[in-house]
Amino acid sequence: MVEQHRRGVAAGIAAGAVWGLIFIAPELAPGFTPMQLSAGRYLAYGVIAALLLAPSWRAVTARLGAAEWRALAGLGLAGNIVYYVLLAAAVQAGGVAMASLVIGLAPIAITLAGSRDRHAVPLRRLAPSLLLSAAGLACIGRDALAGPGSLAGLLCALGALVSWTLYTVWNSRVLARVTSVSGGQWSLLVGVVTGLEALVLAVPAFVWAEGTHEAAAWWRFIGVVGAVGLLCSVFANTLWNFASRALPLALTGQMIVFETLFGLLYGFLWEGRWPTMYESAAVALLVGGVVSCAAAHRKERPEPARAGRARPRPRAL
């Protein structure tokens, strides 16, 4: 069980490191709207997922029923299409720090959502983790809300937070029920369905869009959305599904903090600056919150009795 938790935590951290790239993707393709960025990313995700799943398509889909297909459609909208439209709008309106701040609330939201699940850790044991995370996010937001466009960015980011929380809780519970496919196969299925949904989004995003772009801008856009589709959707989602099956929902929620941390890191590198004192404090507090949550979920293992010893051996840390 402990080894499984360790692997789940490692997968969650790795997924967060890759997902952090989505915060700077809108900055890499300036001039394109949030709808265009979302449609492009998930068209790429759909094409890549379909190619990877093609050899086993019949065998995998034969294990799915109507309920699973409905879940795939809902997850594609909530966790992909709607989420990324709102996130890209938040980044463009309020900046990387603003978006990272609000999405960073996801660990708290998901932990609270999973607090009533079976085998969930009582909230009183999670209180230190939640307080540390909240304090870290308060440090990040100290200056972020003072920038131009902060209100519009804040509203979009809050919408993205709701969408992402819904996706994470829903996906974790569906994966616990659907054991006939692997986490990687489920990620690819979500990608195929999301790609079909992105086709519908592409009509208003590209056909009805105002303005034109030069050929170089379009190639740059294709490169950005293709890379994001492959890395952040296919690869990172597979890692996340592994973490979702290996960890309790409340602990899975805490892993999302690494998306915030890496998003901030990439934002600082993109802006060519060091973090401020408050931002540095926020990183320490957010990491402390994850460590505290992981400690709260660690199960006590009874030490086997040893003959000839008057006292039990101290447990190795």
C-alpha positions as CSV (number, residue, x, y, z in Angstrom):
1,M,0.0,0.0,0.0
2,V,2.8,2.4,0.9
3,E,4.7,1.7,-2.3
4,Q,1.5,2.2,-4.3
5,H,1.0,5.6,-2.6
6,R,4.6,6.6,-3.4
7,R,4.1,5.8,-7.1
8,G,0.8,7.6,-7.1
9,V,2.4,10.7,-5.6
10,A,5.3,10.6,-8.1
11,A,2.8,10.3,-11.0
12,G,0.8,13.2,-9.6
13,I,3.9,15.4,-9.3
14,A,5.0,14.5,-12.9
15,A,1.5,15.3,-14.2
16,G,1.5,18.6,-12.5
17,A,5.0,19.4,-14.0
18,V,3.6,18.8,-17.5
19,W,0.3,20.5,-16.9
20,G,2.1,23.6,-15.7
21,L,2.9,24.3,-19.3
22,I,-0.7,25.1,-20.1
23,F,-0.4,28.4,-18.2
24,I,2.2,29.8,-20.7
25,A,0.7,28.2,-23.8
26,P,-1.6,31.2,-24.4
27,E,1.4,33.5,-24.2
28,L,3.2,31.4,-26.8
29,A,0.5,31.9,-29.3
30,P,-0.5,35.6,-29.0
31,G,-3.4,36.9,-31.0
32,F,-5.4,33.7,-30.9
33,T,-8.6,33.6,-28.9
34,P,-9.3,31.2,-25.9
35,M,-11.8,29.3,-28.1
36,Q,-9.2,28.8,-30.8
37,L,-6.6,27.6,-28.3
38,S,-9.0,25.2,-26.8
39,A,-10.3,23.9,-30.1
40,G,-6.8,23.5,-31.5
41,R,-5.5,21.7,-28.4
42,Y,-8.3,19.2,-28.3
43,L,-8.4,18.6,-32.0
44,A,-4.7,17.6,-31.7
45,Y,-5.5,15.5,-28.6
46,G,-8.3,13.7,-30.4
47,V,-6.2,12.9,-33.4
48,I,-3.2,11.7,-31.4
49,A,-5.5,9.6,-29.1
50,A,-7.3,8.1,-32.0
51,L,-4.0,7.0,-33.7
52,L,-2.7,5.5,-30.4
53,L,-6.0,3.7,-29.7
54,A,-6.7,2.5,-33.2
55,P,-5.0,-1.0,-32.9
56,S,-7.1,-1.9,-29.8
57,W,-10.2,0.2,-30.5
58,R,-12.7,-2.7,-30.9
59,A,-11.4,-4.6,-27.9
60,V,-11.4,-1.5,-25.7
61,T,-14.8,-0.1,-26.7
62,A,-16.5,-3.5,-26.4
63,R,-16.0,-3.2,-22.6
64,L,-17.9,0.1,-22.4
65,G,-21.6,0.6,-21.9
66,A,-23.8,3.6,-22.4
67,A,-23.0,5.0,-18.9
68,E,-19.3,5.0,-19.7
69,W,-19.8,6.9,-23.0
70,R,-21.9,9.5,-21.2
71,A,-19.2,9.9,-18.6
72,L,-16.6,10.3,-21.3
73,A,-18.7,13.0,-23.0
74,G,-19.2,14.9,-19.8
75,L,-15.5,14.6,-18.7
76,G,-14.4,15.8,-22.1
77,L,-16.5,19.0,-21.8
78,A,-15.9,19.7,-18.1
79,G,-12.2,18.8,-17.8
80,N,-11.1,19.8,-21.3
81,I,-13.2,22.1,-23.5
82,V,-14.8,24.4,-21.0
83,Y,-11.9,24.3,-18.6
84,Y,-9.3,25.4,-21.1
85,V,-11.4,28.1,-22.7
86,L,-11.8,29.7,-19.3
87,L,-8.2,29.1,-18.3
88,A,-6.8,30.7,-21.5
89,A,-9.1,33.6,-21.0
90,A,-7.9,34.0,-17.4
91,V,-4.3,33.9,-18.5
92,Q,-4.8,36.5,-21.2
93,A,-6.9,38.8,-19.0
94,G,-5.1,38.5,-15.7
95,G,-1.8,36.9,-16.3
96,V,-0.1,33.6,-15.3
97,A,0.0,34.4,-11.6
98,M,-3.7,35.2,-11.5
99,A,-4.6,31.9,-13.2
100,S,-2.2,29.9,-11.1
101,L,-3.7,31.5,-7.9
102,V,-7.2,30.4,-8.5
103,I,-6.5,27.0,-10.0
104,G,-4.3,26.5,-7.0
105,L,-7.5,26.4,-4.9
106,A,-8.4,23.1,-6.5
107,P,-6.5,21.0,-3.9
108,I,-8.7,22.5,-1.2
109,A,-11.9,22.2,-3.2
110,I,-11.2,18.6,-4.2
111,T,-10.1,17.6,-0.7
112,L,-13.4,18.9,0.7
113,A,-15.3,17.2,-2.1
114,G,-13.7,13.9,-1.2
115,S,-14.0,14.2,2.6
116,R,-17.1,12.1,2.7
117,D,-15.8,9.3,0.5
118,R,-15.2,5.9,2.0
119,H,-11.9,5.6,3.8
120,A,-11.4,9.4,3.5
121,V,-9.2,11.0,6.2
122,P,-11.3,13.0,8.7
123,L,-11.2,16.8,8.0
124,R,-9.7,17.5,11.4
125,R,-6.6,15.6,10.3
126,L,-6.5,17.5,7.1
127,A,-6.9,20.9,8.7
128,P,-3.1,21.7,8.9
129,S,-2.8,20.9,5.2
130,L,-5.7,23.0,4.2
131,L,-4.5,26.0,6.3
132,L,-1.0,25.8,4.8
133,S,-2.4,25.6,1.3
134,A,-4.8,28.5,1.9
135,A,-2.0,30.6,3.4
136,G,0.2,29.9,0.4
137,L,-2.5,30.9,-2.1
138,A,-3.1,34.1,-0.1
139,C,0.6,35.0,-0.6
140,I,0.4,34.3,-4.3
141,G,-2.8,36.4,-4.7
142,R,-1.5,39.4,-2.7
143,D,-0.3,41.2,-5.8
144,A,-2.1,39.3,-8.5
145,L,-5.5,40.9,-7.9
146,A,-4.1,44.4,-8.3
147,G,-3.2,44.0,-12.0
148,P,-5.2,45.3,-15.0
149,G,-8.0,43.0,-16.1
150,S,-8.0,41.3,-12.8
151,L,-11.7,41.1,-12.3
152,A,-12.4,39.5,-15.8
153,G,-9.4,37.1,-15.2
154,L,-10.6,36.2,-11.8
155,L,-14.1,35.3,-13.0
156,C,-12.8,33.2,-15.8
157,A,-10.3,31.5,-13.4
158,L,-13.1,30.8,-10.9
159,G,-15.1,29.2,-13.7
160,A,-12.1,27.1,-14.7
161,L,-11.7,26.0,-11.0
162,V,-15.3,24.8,-10.8
163,S,-14.9,22.9,-14.1
164,W,-11.6,21.3,-13.1
165,T,-12.9,20.3,-9.6
166,L,-15.9,18.7,-11.2
167,Y,-13.7,16.8,-13.7
168,T,-11.3,15.6,-11.0
169,V,-13.9,14.3,-8.6
170,W,-16.0,12.8,-11.4
171,N,-13.0,11.2,-13.2
172,S,-11.7,9.7,-9.9
173,R,-15.1,8.1,-9.1
174,V,-15.6,6.8,-12.7
175,L,-12.1,5.2,-12.7
176,A,-12.8,3.5,-9.4
177,R,-15.9,1.9,-11.0
178,V,-14.6,1.2,-14.5
179,T,-12.0,-1.4,-14.1
180,S,-12.3,-3.0,-17.5
181,V,-9.9,-0.4,-19.1
182,S,-6.5,0.9,-18.0
183,G,-5.9,4.5,-17.0
184,G,-4.0,5.1,-20.2
185,Q,-6.8,3.6,-22.3
186,W,-9.3,5.8,-20.4
187,S,-7.2,8.9,-21.1
188,L,-7.2,8.1,-24.8
189,L,-10.9,7.5,-24.9
190,V,-11.5,10.9,-23.3
191,G,-9.2,12.3,-26.0
192,V,-11.2,10.8,-28.8
193,V,-14.5,12.0,-27.4
194,T,-13.0,15.5,-26.7
195,G,-11.7,15.7,-30.2
196,L,-15.2,15.2,-31.6
197,E,-16.5,17.9,-29.3
198,A,-13.7,20.2,-30.4
199,L,-14.9,19.8,-34.0
200,V,-18.1,21.5,-32.9
201,L,-16.2,24.2,-31.1
202,A,-13.9,24.8,-34.1
203,V,-16.8,26.2,-36.2
204,P,-17.4,29.3,-34.2
205,A,-13.7,29.5,-33.1
206,F,-12.2,29.6,-36.6
207,V,-14.9,30.2,-39.2
208,W,-16.6,33.1,-37.4
209,A,-13.5,34.6,-35.9
210,E,-12.5,38.2,-36.7
211,G,-9.0,39.2,-37.9
212,T,-6.4,37.3,-39.8
213,H,-3.0,35.8,-39.1
214,E,0.1,35.4,-41.1
215,A,1.4,32.0,-42.1
216,A,4.2,32.1,-39.5
217,A,1.6,32.7,-36.8
218,W,-0.5,29.8,-37.9
219,W,2.5,27.4,-37.9
220,R,3.4,28.7,-34.4
221,F,-0.1,28.1,-33.3
222,I,-0.2,24.5,-34.7
223,G,3.1,23.8,-33.0
224,V,1.9,25.1,-29.6
225,V,-1.5,23.3,-29.6
226,G,0.1,20.1,-31.0
227,A,2.7,20.0,-28.2
228,V,0.2,20.9,-25.6
229,G,-2.2,18.2,-26.9
230,L,0.5,15.5,-26.8
231,L,2.2,16.4,-23.6
232,C,-0.5,18.0,-21.4
233,S,-3.4,15.9,-22.6
234,V,-2.1,12.5,-23.7
235,F,1.0,12.1,-21.5
236,A,-0.1,14.0,-18.4
237,N,-3.6,12.6,-18.3
238,T,-2.2,9.1,-18.3
239,L,-0.1,9.9,-15.3
240,W,-3.0,11.5,-13.6
241,N,-5.3,8.5,-14.1
242,F,-2.6,6.3,-12.6
243,A,-2.4,8.7,-9.6
244,S,-6.2,8.8,-9.3
245,R,-6.4,5.0,-9.0
246,A,-3.4,4.8,-6.6
247,L,-4.4,7.5,-4.2
248,P,-7.5,8.5,-2.1
249,L,-9.5,11.4,-3.7
250,A,-8.5,13.8,-0.9
251,L,-4.8,13.1,-1.5
252,T,-5.3,13.2,-5.3
253,G,-6.7,16.7,-4.9
254,Q,-3.5,17.8,-3.1
255,M,-1.4,16.7,-6.0
256,I,-2.9,19.4,-8.2
257,V,-0.9,22.0,-6.2
258,F,2.1,20.9,-8.3
259,E,0.4,22.2,-11.4
260,T,0.2,25.6,-9.7
261,L,3.8,25.5,-8.6
262,F,5.2,24.5,-12.0
263,G,2.9,27.0,-13.7
264,L,4.4,29.7,-11.5
265,L,7.9,28.5,-12.2
266,Y,7.4,28.5,-16.0
267,G,5.7,31.9,-15.7
268,F,8.7,33.4,-13.8
269,L,11.1,31.9,-16.5
270,W,8.9,33.3,-19.3
271,E,8.8,36.8,-17.6
272,G,12.5,36.6,-16.8
273,R,12.3,37.4,-13.2
274,W,12.8,35.9,-9.7
275,P,9.8,35.3,-7.4
276,T,9.0,38.0,-4.9
277,M,9.2,37.4,-1.2
278,Y,5.5,36.6,-1.0
279,E,5.7,34.2,-4.0
280,S,8.6,32.3,-2.4
281,A,6.7,32.0,0.8
282,A,3.7,30.7,-1.1
283,V,5.8,28.0,-2.7
284,A,7.0,26.8,0.7
285,L,3.5,26.9,2.2
286,L,1.9,25.0,-0.7
287,V,4.6,22.3,-0.6
288,G,4.1,22.1,3.2
289,G,0.4,21.6,2.6
290,V,1.0,18.6,0.3
291,V,3.5,17.1,2.7
292,S,1.1,17.5,5.6
293,C,-1.7,15.9,3.6
294,A,0.5,13.0,2.5
295,A,1.4,12.4,6.2
296,A,-2.2,12.4,7.2
297,H,-3.0,9.7,4.6
298,R,0.0,7.5,5.6
299,K,-1.4,4.4,7.2
300,E,0.1,3.1,10.4
301,R,1.6,-0.4,9.8
302,P,2.0,-2.6,12.9
303,E,5.5,-3.7,13.5
304,P,5.9,-7.4,13.6
305,A,6.6,-8.9,17.0
306,R,10.2,-10.0,17.5
307,A,11.2,-12.7,20.0
308,G,13.8,-11.8,22.6
309,R,13.1,-8.1,22.6
310,A,11.7,-6.3,25.6
311,R,10.8,-3.2,23.5
312,P,9.6,-2.8,19.9
313,R,12.2,-1.4,17.5
314,P,11.7,2.3,16.5
315,R,10.0,2.5,13.1
316,A,12.2,3.8,10.3
317,L,11.2,7.1,8.9
